[in-house]
Amino acid sequence: MENKADFAIIQNTLDYEDLGYSKDELNKNIRTVLPLYTHNLFIIYKSKESSQNILDIFDGKRVGLGPKDGGTAWFVEELLGYYGLKEGDYTPVYTKYTNNVIGKDIDISCSVTSYNNPRIISMMRNPELTIFSLGNPENIAIGGSSVNGINLRNNTLFPFIIPKDTYINTPKEPVLTISTFGVLICRADLDENMVYDIMESIVNNKSLIINENPIFNIIHEEFNHSNLRFPLHDGVNMYLYRSKPSFLVKYAEVIA
């Protein structure tokens, strides 16, 4: 918005009000290029806590949320509100992301990050820790989980299943959680041909990008943009519709 950057990567759960700009201002000045990866919610706690009720798990606990003004803190506090947890039911602990691990000051560590984040992997090597599941993954297919309900209220969020044994013998069973996109955005006034070239380069080289980090395996030119925060840049539309016949070509016989 202040013309200090041409491109940025944002968490798709971005809250307009937190930025100090109106929705109209942002939609006028910001454009979407494409989603790059998914960020998943990890609720890591001590496995000896046997309850499967999120209200019981969080009641009276010290909950690590990363920086107070970070995306994880906003995301998790909103989510817990969906489940009926109020301020005072738990104690938020704000730290640097690197310090958001279970220890003497944190009972539950919440993160919105990639599945291969080294901090998540490190905690999962501790046999006393596990990832909390927001429901039965089998209910996703029939739309019967609480995550499906959250998705109805916020279409920037969607269900995600962490498979069994993702972290060497843990989790013991598949875990149902919530995911959102990390999205590449840009200024609306950038040259459309330049944005076209950026889009083409990312898509054409996605195999090289994925080899660098597998979290980018969602990169695809055919993505659903109805649940993204900002309109597509004109250069992106040029790329997406590059193979479409023009109006005159498509209706040449009718016009004739």
N, C-alpha and C positions, 0 to 999 in steps of 0.2 A: 504493500500500500504506500510505502514511503520511497519507492524506487531505489531501494538499497540493494535489491537482488532481482534478477530476472526469473530465476526458478527457485522453487523450494519444495521440500517434502513435508507433508503434514499428515497427522493422524486424522482419519476421516470423521472422527467424532467431534471435530472442532466445534467449539461453542462460540457463536457470533458475539454474544454479549461480553464474554470474557476478553475479547480483543479490543473492545472500545469502539467498534465500528458498527454501523447499521448493516442489515442484510442487503439492502439496496446498494450501499457503497461497495461492499465486497463483491457482489454479483456484477457490478459494473466494471470493476477493475481487475478481478482475478478470474483465471480460466484453468480448466483441467487439461492435463496432457493424458495421463493414464495411471491406473493403479500399478504399483510396483511389487508389493508383497503384502502379506497379512500380519497383523499384530494380534496375538492371542492373549486372553486373560489367564494368568496363572495365580491360583490361590494355593499357596504352599503352607502346610501346617504339620504338626506332629501327628503321626499316624495313630498314636495311642488314643487320640480323640475319636471315639467310635461313632459319634452322632453323625447322621447324614442330613441333618437340618441346619441350614446356613445360619439361622437365628441362634441356635445353640453354639455353633462353632465360633461365632464372632462375639458372643455375649461376654462382656468384661475383658476382652483380649486387647493387647497392644498390637496394632495393625500397621505394618510397614507399607508406606504408600509412595516412597520416593520423594522428590522435591514437592513442596506445597503448591507451586504454580505449574507443576508438570502435568502431562497428559494422563498419566496413570492415576494420580490423586483425584482428578476430576472424574475420570471414567469410573473408578471403583466407588467413589462416594455416591455418584448417581445410581450405579447398579445396586448398591446396598439399599438405597432408598426404594428401588423397585420391590425389593423383598421385605420392606417394612422395617428395616433397621434405621433407627433415629440417632441423631447426635447425642452422645452420652451412653449409648448402648455398647460402644467400643471406644478405645482410645487411639486416634490416628497418630502415627509416628512418622515425621517427615525427615528424610535424610537425602544424601546424594544417592543416585541410583545404585552405585557400586556398594553402598553400605546397607542396602535394603535386603538384608538376609536374616534368617532366624538366628537369634542369639539371646543374650541376656536382656536386651531392650525390646526385642520384637518377638511376639508369639506367632504371628501369621504374617507372611510376606506376600504382598499382592503386586503383580507386575503385569503390564500390558506390553508385550515384547514378542520377538520371534522365538520359535521353539528351540533354536540352537544358540540362544544367548548363553555365553559361558557361565554367567551367574546362576541361571536356571539349572544348567547341567551340573554345576558344582553342588548345589543344594540337593539335587536328585541322586547324587552319589551317597548321600547320607541315608542309611536304611531306616532311620527313625522318622524321615519326612516323606510326605506324599502330596499329591495334587487333589484338591477338593473337586468333586464332580457336581455340576449344577443339575443333575438329573440322570435318568436312564437314557443312554445314547440311542436305544432302540425306539424311543418315543419321537425322535426327530422326524422319522419318515412319515409318521401320521400326524405331525404337527401338534403333538400332545405334551411337549415339555414346556417348562417355564421359560426356557430360552426362546422358543417359538413365540411365546406371549410377549417377551421383551422386544423381539424383532418386529412384531406388529406395531408397537408403540414407537420404535426407533429403527427406521429402515437402513441406518448406517451400520447396524450390528447384525451379525448372522451367526448361526450355530457352527461350532467347530469341534471335531472329535480328535483328541490326542490318543493315538493308538496304544494298545498294550505293548509294554516293553520298549517304548520309544527311547528310554534312558537306561538301557542294559538292566533288564529284569524289573523295571519299574516304569510306569505304574503297573500294578498287578492286573487291572482291568481297564478297558477303555474309559476315558474321562471326557465328559461333556462340558464344554466351556463356550465362551463367546469370543468372536473375532471381529476385527475391523480392518480396513485397508490402510496401508501407507501409500499416499497418493502424490504423484508429481504434479505440481501446479506451476503456473507462470503468470506474468503480467498480461493483461488483455491486449495491450498495444504492441506486443512483440510482432515482428514481421512474420506473416503466415507461412512464407516459404522456409524461413529458418526453423520454425516450429515443426513444419512438415518433415524437414530433414532430420531433426532430433527424434521425432516419432519413428521415422523409417529406420534410423540407425539403431534405436533401442530394440525394435521388433526384429530386425534382421540379424542382430547380434545377441539375441537372448540366450542362445546356447552357451556363448562365451561368458555372459553375465552369470548364468546359473552355475557354471563351473566354478566361478569365483565364490558364489554363495548360493546355496540351494533355496533360500527363502524367496528368490526372485522367480520361482517356477510358475507363478501365476501370470507372468507377463504374456499378454496375448492381444492382438489387435481387435478381436471381437469380444469386447467387454461390455457389461451392462453399466451404462452411465446414469441410469435413473436414480441410483442411490448414492451418487457422489454429490459433494457440497456445491460445486461450481459448474457453470456451463462449460462445454467443450470449446477449446480454442479453435478459431477458423482453420488454422493450419492442420489441426487434428482431423477436423471434418473433411478437409481436402484429402488427407491420407486415407481415411476410412472409406470414402466414396470415390477413390481414384479409379476403380474398375467399373463403376456404374456408367451405363451409357447416358449421354446427355439427353435433355428433353427432346431436342430435334431428332436425334438418332432413334430414341425409343418410340416416338410417335410419327416417324417419317411417313409411314403408309397412311395413317389417318389424315395427316396434314395434306398429303398428296391427293 
